[in-house]
Amino acid sequence: MSLLVQSRRQAIASISKAPFTRRHHSTVSPERMQNALNYCKDSVRQRDYEGYLCVPFFPAHLRNTQYAVRAFNVELASIRENVSKPEIGKMRMQFWKDTIDKIYAGHPPEQPIALALSEALKTSKMSAMWMKRIISERTSNLDDHQFMTMKDMEDYAENTQSSLLYLQLESLGVKDVNADHAISHIGKMIGIATFLRSLPFHVSQKRLVLPAEITAKHNLVQENVFRGEIDGMEDAVYDVATAAYDQLLTARSLMNQIPGEAFPALLSAIPYVRYLENLEKVNFNVFDVKLQKKDWKLPLVMYKCYKTQAI
């Protein structure tokens, strides 16, 4: 925990010392901007429905910002599955890296997510560092390399999922060390749980995302798994799920020290907490069809968690 605290404090200090870039916003007609905002909202609803459910818990004037940030995230997340070669994916990632620079310079390209992010920066101070960190981490993962250790998976989750939540926390205007720590752990939990949820899909695509140290421990061989031989898979999934739950427990230990206005960003944890709970009910069989069913209770659960300020 001490190393995490130290690294987060350094990150917070660098953000507080570095002024946000002055921007001279290009003129965009209200109609074009509204179309861009609608595009982001529709994209999040269709491709990140659980994230879409979180947005109404943010203050009304910040909701378009959340749609823009989440649309940016799902756009990056979808690149890997929409390109035939890693090189093409890297070109798209570079486009977004250049786009972020143009947005912060006040010259967003004619792309709906870019326009929506530019609009969001008029009312929310969000650091480009977090956006670029998401881009860099997802770029490094385009070649489908297997994580060697659980820490490697946690680091990837920190640089992608936690970075997204840091952006949301910044948009809320929250500057709190405990909130940052909780977000760090929640992001790791979300990232790990996401890999577990997507494991059946990845296996169908001949990719094994479980860390090598876990597969070696349980004698799981990639080629055998791809052929449907999954003896030991449930034990491996248990170990990974336990790592995710450890991150959740650490975040929960900080809840009574976090300002209430930060809670909308923390709500992102709820769908993944529900998944981990359901995974345990099926004895960590990630292929169980029950896990593929839509969680109709999720909106109500999220509302209760928001009212009680609990995750």
Solvent accessible surface area in square Angstrom, and as a share of the most:
residue,aa,sasa,rsa
1,M,114,0.51
2,S,88,0.57
3,L,143,0.71
4,L,28,0.14
5,V,26,0.15
6,Q,101,0.45
7,S,56,0.36
8,R,10,0.04
9,R,143,0.52
10,Q,111,0.49
11,A,16,0.12
12,I,45,0.23
13,A,40,0.31
14,S,56,0.36
15,I,37,0.19
16,S,82,0.53
17,K,166,0.70
18,A,58,0.45
19,P,123,0.77
20,F,61,0.26
21,T,74,0.43
22,R,216,0.79
23,R,52,0.19
24,H,148,0.66
25,H,63,0.28
26,S,47,0.31
27,T,131,0.76
28,V,31,0.18
29,S,44,0.28
30,P,115,0.73
31,E,128,0.57
32,R,93,0.34
33,M,20,0.09
34,Q,93,0.41
35,N,87,0.45
36,A,3,0.02
37,L,19,0.09
38,N,67,0.34
39,Y,91,0.35
40,C,1,0.00
41,K,76,0.32
42,D,53,0.27
43,S,9,0.06
44,V,0,0.00
45,R,90,0.33
46,Q,135,0.60
47,R,105,0.38
48,D,24,0.12
49,Y,88,0.33
50,E,38,0.17
51,G,3,0.03
52,Y,42,0.16
53,L,27,0.13
54,C,2,0.01
55,V,0,0.00
56,P,71,0.45
57,F,36,0.15
58,F,3,0.01
59,P,55,0.35
60,A,73,0.57
61,H,136,0.61
62,L,8,0.04
63,R,87,0.32
64,N,74,0.38
65,T,4,0.02
66,Q,0,0.00
67,Y,18,0.07
68,A,1,0.00
69,V,1,0.00
70,R,14,0.05
71,A,0,0.00
72,F,0,0.00
73,N,11,0.06
74,V,14,0.08
75,E,38,0.17
76,L,1,0.01
77,A,41,0.32
78,S,25,0.16
79,I,5,0.03
80,R,67,0.24
81,E,80,0.36
82,N,92,0.47
83,V,19,0.11
84,S,101,0.65
85,K,121,0.51
86,P,51,0.32
87,E,108,0.48
88,I,67,0.34
89,G,0,0.00
90,K,100,0.42
91,M,139,0.62
92,R,106,0.39
93,M,4,0.02
94,Q,90,0.40
95,F,91,0.38
96,W,9,0.03
97,K,81,0.34
98,D,58,0.30
99,T,2,0.01
100,I,0,0.00
101,D,69,0.36
102,K,101,0.43
103,I,0,0.00
104,Y,16,0.06
105,A,51,0.40
106,G,0,0.00
107,H,116,0.52
108,P,16,0.10
109,P,33,0.21
110,E,127,0.57
111,Q,35,0.16
112,P,41,0.26
113,I,0,0.00
114,A,0,0.00
115,L,10,0.05
116,A,1,0.01
117,L,1,0.00
118,S,7,0.05
119,E,56,0.25
120,A,6,0.04
121,L,5,0.03
122,K,107,0.45
123,T,100,0.58
124,S,3,0.02
125,K,142,0.60
126,M,1,0.00
127,S,16,0.10
128,A,23,0.18
129,M,61,0.27
130,W,2,0.01
131,M,0,0.00
132,K,60,0.26
133,R,81,0.29
134,I,0,0.00
135,I,4,0.02
136,S,63,0.41
137,E,37,0.16
138,R,33,0.12
139,T,36,0.21
140,S,62,0.40
141,N,30,0.15
142,L,3,0.02
143,D,86,0.45
144,D,55,0.28
145,H,86,0.39
146,Q,42,0.19
147,F,11,0.05
148,M,123,0.55
149,T,50,0.29
150,M,21,0.09
151,K,133,0.56
152,D,55,0.29
153,M,0,0.00
154,E,31,0.14
155,D,53,0.27
156,Y,17,0.07
157,A,0,0.00
158,E,25,0.11
159,N,34,0.17
160,T,2,0.01
161,Q,27,0.12
162,S,0,0.00
163,S,0,0.00
164,L,4,0.02
165,L,2,0.01
166,Y,4,0.02
167,L,0,0.00
168,Q,0,0.00
169,L,3,0.02
170,E,31,0.14
171,S,8,0.05
172,L,28,0.14
173,G,59,0.56
174,V,13,0.08
175,K,190,0.80
176,D,36,0.19
177,V,57,0.33
178,N,41,0.21
179,A,0,0.00
180,D,15,0.08
181,H,8,0.04
182,A,0,0.00
183,I,0,0.00
184,S,0,0.00
185,H,13,0.06
186,I,0,0.00
187,G,0,0.00
188,K,24,0.10
189,M,0,0.00
190,I,5,0.03
191,G,3,0.03
192,I,0,0.00
193,A,0,0.00
194,T,47,0.28
195,F,21,0.09
196,L,0,0.00
197,R,83,0.30
198,S,29,0.19
199,L,0,0.00
200,P,32,0.20
201,F,92,0.38
202,H,28,0.13
203,V,19,0.11
204,S,74,0.48
205,Q,86,0.38
206,K,128,0.54
207,R,26,0.10
208,L,9,0.04
209,V,18,0.10
210,L,0,0.00
211,P,0,0.00
212,A,20,0.16
213,E,81,0.36
214,I,14,0.07
215,T,9,0.05
216,A,73,0.56
217,K,132,0.56
218,H,37,0.16
219,N,128,0.66
220,L,16,0.08
221,V,75,0.43
222,Q,61,0.27
223,E,100,0.45
224,N,43,0.22
225,V,2,0.01
226,F,42,0.18
227,R,159,0.58
228,G,54,0.52
229,E,93,0.42
230,I,65,0.33
231,D,133,0.69
232,G,27,0.26
233,M,4,0.02
234,E,81,0.36
235,D,82,0.43
236,A,0,0.00
237,V,0,0.00
238,Y,110,0.42
239,D,29,0.15
240,V,0,0.00
241,A,7,0.05
242,T,54,0.32
243,A,17,0.13
244,A,0,0.00
245,Y,81,0.31
246,D,75,0.39
247,Q,21,0.09
248,L,0,0.00
249,L,88,0.44
250,T,41,0.24
251,A,0,0.00
252,R,79,0.29
253,S,72,0.47
254,L,18,0.09
255,M,33,0.15
256,N,138,0.71
257,Q,93,0.41
258,I,22,0.11
259,P,39,0.24
260,G,43,0.41
261,E,109,0.49
262,A,0,0.00
263,F,3,0.01
264,P,9,0.06
265,A,0,0.00
266,L,0,0.00
267,L,0,0.00
268,S,5,0.04
269,A,0,0.00
270,I,4,0.02
271,P,6,0.04
272,Y,31,0.12
273,V,9,0.05
274,R,55,0.20
275,Y,15,0.06
276,L,10,0.05
277,E,69,0.31
278,N,53,0.27
279,L,0,0.00
280,E,106,0.48
281,K,155,0.66
282,V,19,0.11
283,N,108,0.56
284,F,36,0.15
285,N,43,0.22
286,V,2,0.01
287,F,66,0.27
288,D,26,0.14
289,V,112,0.65
290,K,128,0.54
291,L,26,0.13
292,Q,116,0.52
293,K,146,0.62
294,K,110,0.47
295,D,43,0.22
296,W,199,0.70
297,K,136,0.58
298,L,8,0.04
299,P,63,0.40
300,L,101,0.50
301,V,32,0.18
302,M,0,0.00
303,Y,110,0.42
304,K,116,0.49
305,C,22,0.13
306,Y,72,0.27
307,K,129,0.55
308,T,95,0.55
309,Q,75,0.33
310,A,45,0.35
311,I,19,0.10
